[in-house]
Amino acid sequence: MAPIVASTEGDEYVAELIPVDNRLYDGMTIKGLLDKFSPPGPPSYVYVVDRIALNNPEHPILVIDTGSAEYGTRGLVVRVIPKEVASIEANLSIGNTGLIDYKDAADRDGVFRGFQQ
């Protein structure tokens, strides 16, 4: 798998994602993923390449907040186009933004394609 890279004003950032390719997860619901991937503590996220991501020409990846329920965003989902993944991962990992920021900025179809300038 090639690294996912974001580039901004000459700086590059490589997303810190761990790929999991296992047919046991095929068809798993969001609730099932939340039950399976539930780290304690601050928000954590799962990036899912599902049938929609594979079949849609834009390949919108599903991002799910799997963090602790105490933060109030557990189970929040948004789809993002691949070119935005590294930037989103970078900002989520340092707490610069929350998944709700991307959900709120998503287009009417629920896909985040970048912040409008």
N, C-alpha and C positions, 0 to 999 in steps of 0.2 A: 504494500500500500504506500503510495506516495504521500509525503508530508503535506499537511494543509497549511499554507502560508498566507499571511496577511502582510501587505506592504503599504506603509503610510509615510509619505514624505521622505522616502529613502530608507526608512527603518523597516526591517522585516521581523515578523513574529511567527514562530512555528507553533501551532496549536498542540497542546499536551493532551492528546486523546489516546485512549487504549482501545484498539479495534477488537471487537468480539464477533466472530463469525461462527455461529453455532445454530444448527437447524432446530435445536430444542426450543429456541425462542421464537420460531416461526409461528405467526398467528397469535402471539401473546398479546393480551390486552394491556392498556395503560395501567390498570389496576394490578395486573399480574407483574408488570415491570416494577411498579412501586413496591410491591411485596418482595420482589427479588433483589432490587437494588435500593436499599434503604440505609445509607450510612447515617450514623448519628451526627449531630452537630450542624454546622452551617449548611446552607443550600449546596447541593450537588446536582449534577445534571447528567442525563443520558441523551446521547444523540443517536437517533434511530433512522436507519435507511430501510424503509419499509416498501411495500408494493407501490404506494403513491409516489415515493421518492424515486423509485426505479422506473416507473412508467410515465411520469410527468416530464415533459421536455425540459423543464427548469430544475428537476431533481430536488424539490424542496425537502430538506431533512427535518424530521420531527425532533424537537428539543423538549425534554420533559424535566421539570424540577422534581428531583427525588429527595430533597433535603428534609430536615426535621419539620414536623407539622407546626412547631412553635413559631416558625417564621411566617406562617400564613400563606405560603405560595406552593406548598407541596401539591403536586399533581397539575400545576399550571403547564400548559403546552403552547408551543408556537412552531410554525414551520419557517425555515430559513433557507435561502438559496446558498449553495455551496461556497460561493465567493465571500460570503459574510461570516462563515463559521469560525475562522481563525480569530477575527476581530471580536466576535461575540464571546468566544471562549476566553480570550485574553481579558476582556472587561469583566466577565462574570467571575473569573478566577481571583481577581483582586478586589472584587466588590465595588467596582466603579459604576456598574449598572446591575440591575436585576432583570430577570427574565420578563417581568411585567413591562419593562421599558420597551423591549422588542415586540412584545405582544401588542402594546398600545400603538406602536409605530407600524404595525403590519398593515398591508393593504386589505381591502374589503374581503379578499379571498382567504385571509388569515396567514398570508406568507409575508415574512419580513424580507425586503429586498434592499434595505439600506435606509439610513435616515435621510429625509428630504432636506436639501440645503436651502 
